[in-house]
């Protein structure tokens, strides 16, 4: 459903640190922006590589089209002879600029290989972070002769592997500056190895000793649809990104607050609110009531909800439908024949509208208010490197619309309003107005606001 947009009244606008020459609107209040580039850098994807039948050239095409900034990858399937080699990733970085979350992936335990290959990526500027094991509850590990995770009764082997991975990265003079992301699914621990902490605090009463360091960021796989939350609903992606116990998906609280399997205690809610966090896998499958349209809207909204709710990086499963395994044929931004789904088209439009590769040393303030903002309407204030503000207002209403008024503090030089479900050109360019109504339904509207002063 496409939102309709109508201009109604005039008010005022102000850039950071610039005194307005017009009176401020009484409802507008200053908000600090976030660099547009920071948000764009958060947008990642999971993809198949040549060892699973997806040619590098087609992967490059798809990544470029959607403008993904990072890719979840690792040493699984990597070999000297190929078809997936370290050169595969260097080529992918050179052609698209993507960086890599570089992990042990499913069942991996070769820390030496992970660091050696990670160092090659780092030298090329292609490394984003290191990641611990992928879902050890589903793919157990064997480390130094000890089995853990999977169907084993203990997770101690998983814990020792993650501890050693962290120590190895931080002891390396080249790699120490790169963050380490935790394993995914620590909430599944069968014994209390303390993996629900980044660093085990004093008195935690875990099997691993106090002070054990595992990671710099918590890592979750908060899929939008979950057995505890399987149905379409308002605020679907907003709730999936929720860091509190209210979230019904496999989120931050169930993995790092109180573990979902055995109820081991981790961080308090106050600590979770500011805990550094990433998502290395999430998404939605097109089936039943989840149509291609809803899938596309969900994924676009999810990147926004995640960033707004504190996730530094988010990787969505999957770039293209896999053809080498059952059960994963309709998660992709692209179909198996490489044709783009609506998810790819919408994200292409969205990232093209926002596009910014520059740096912004200190984001400014924008005075604005959203009048009568209901719980299904959310906002994110960005600022481009050339100082244009980009106010994103999005709705997550399954049916119907929410009508809100956006009021700016001082009249801007220009306002351009975009709808990524329509295209990359403005749908409205109102003049001499700074208060306007939005009719929001189920996707974002981007409002580019310029003072005319650089």
Beta strands, then each sheet from edge to edge (+ up, - down):
strand 1: 5-9
strand 2: 29-32
strand 3: 34-35
strand 4: 43-46
strand 5: 70-74
strand 6: 99-105
strand 7: 127-133
strand 8: 141-143
strand 9: 146-148
strand 10: 179-181
strand 11: 218-220
strand 12: 277-282
strand 13: 311-317
strand 14: 365-371
strand 15: 377-383
strand 16: 389-395
strand 17: 402-408
strand 18: 414-419
strand 19: 435-440
strand 20: 444-450
sheet 1: 1+ 19- 17+ 14- 2+
sheet 2: 3+ 15+ 16- 20+ 18-
sheet 3: 10+ 7+ 6+ 5+ 4+ 13+ 12+ 11+
sheet 4: 8+ 9-
end
